[in-house]
Amino acid sequence: MKLIIFGDVVGKLGREGVKRMLPLWQEKLSPDVVIANVENIAHGKGIGVSQLDELKLAGVNIFTGGNHSFTGKNAAQILNDETVPIVRPANAAEGLPGRGVLIYSLSSGKTESETDDKLLVINLIGQVGMRQNYDSPFHEIDRILEKFGNETPYKIVDWHAEATSEKEVMGWYLDGKVSAVVGTHTHVPTADARVLPKGTGYISDIGMVGPHDSIIGVEIEPAFKRFKEQLPSPMEVAEEGPIEVNAVFLELDGAGRTLKIEHLRQVVSS
């Protein structure tokens, strides 16, 4: 199985970046599944129906989230719609909209005689440096794998966390238990893509898809006021300039182990 997984897609430029690069990478790499983190697709914070439709038309199959998954006028409706292949952090508070686990069938639209390969997609959120108090992602992943682990050998975890130490701990904890642990949230790509000893692909952070000339996706000048003068200032998504596109390409064997993980990065004009 081959997959392309995009990091946090930020605003209009992020969506444009996916539309620009995905056809080229599809032609070159022939992925079976395309996944994108979409918690920032609507004006840089939250999700929306039209923005999801835009990415669907671009070729994205599955959507993952994070701490902004519940932001947006129609967020609850989208997350509760079982026809939408979207997950939000599984260890978020009980009773919130949506689900944290998705079993995706690659044979959708094929005849019953063809192989029904399935992909288990899990979304987790970290506890270190987050504003909300989330349940333990480690206890949650144990419960998830106990319940769904035998459904398929192909298991992908979008690990939406702040601290690289916490991210690495989860990667090693899940080595040999899942196909890959891919980090999102910080918007900054890390240079540590690797296959762990027991066959789990890992990267601390894929990096964002969004405005290249920005501070993790938002305008630069207001950040000076926040950090230098310690005064509040609006955080508006940058909407001009080149677009950086970050993703990973994964190739899995029949047992669900990662054979190859490659970080994909391109800067394109808007």
HELIX and SHEET records of a PDB file:
HELIX    1   1 GLY A   11  LEU A   29  1                                  19    
HELIX    2   2 VAL A   49  ALA A   58  1                                  10    
HELIX    3   3 ALA A   75  ASN A   80  1                                   6    
HELIX    4   4 PRO A  137  PHE A  148  1                                  12    
HELIX    5   5 THR A  164  TYR A  173  1                                  10    
HELIX    6   6 GLU A  221  LYS A  228  1                                   8    
SHEET    1   A 5 ILE A  62  THR A  64  0                                        
SHEET    2   A 5 VAL A  33  ASN A  37  1                                        
SHEET    3   A 5 LYS A   2  ASP A   8  1                                        
SHEET    4   A 5 ILE A 243  LEU A 252 -1                                        
SHEET    5   A 5 GLY A 210  PRO A 211 -1                                        
SHEET    1   B 5 ILE A  62  THR A  64  0                                        
SHEET    2   B 5 VAL A  33  ASN A  37  1                                        
SHEET    3   B 5 LYS A   2  ASP A   8  1                                        
SHEET    4   B 5 ILE A 243  LEU A 252 -1                                        
SHEET    5   B 5 THR A 258  VAL A 268 -1                                        
SHEET    1   C 6 VAL A 101  SER A 105  0                                        
SHEET    2   C 6 LYS A 118  ILE A 125 -1                                        
SHEET    3   C 6 LYS A 155  HIS A 160  1                                        
SHEET    4   C 6 ALA A 180  THR A 184  1                                        
SHEET    5   C 6 GLY A 201  ILE A 203  1                                        
SHEET    6   C 6 ARG A 194  VAL A 195 -1                                        
END                                                                             
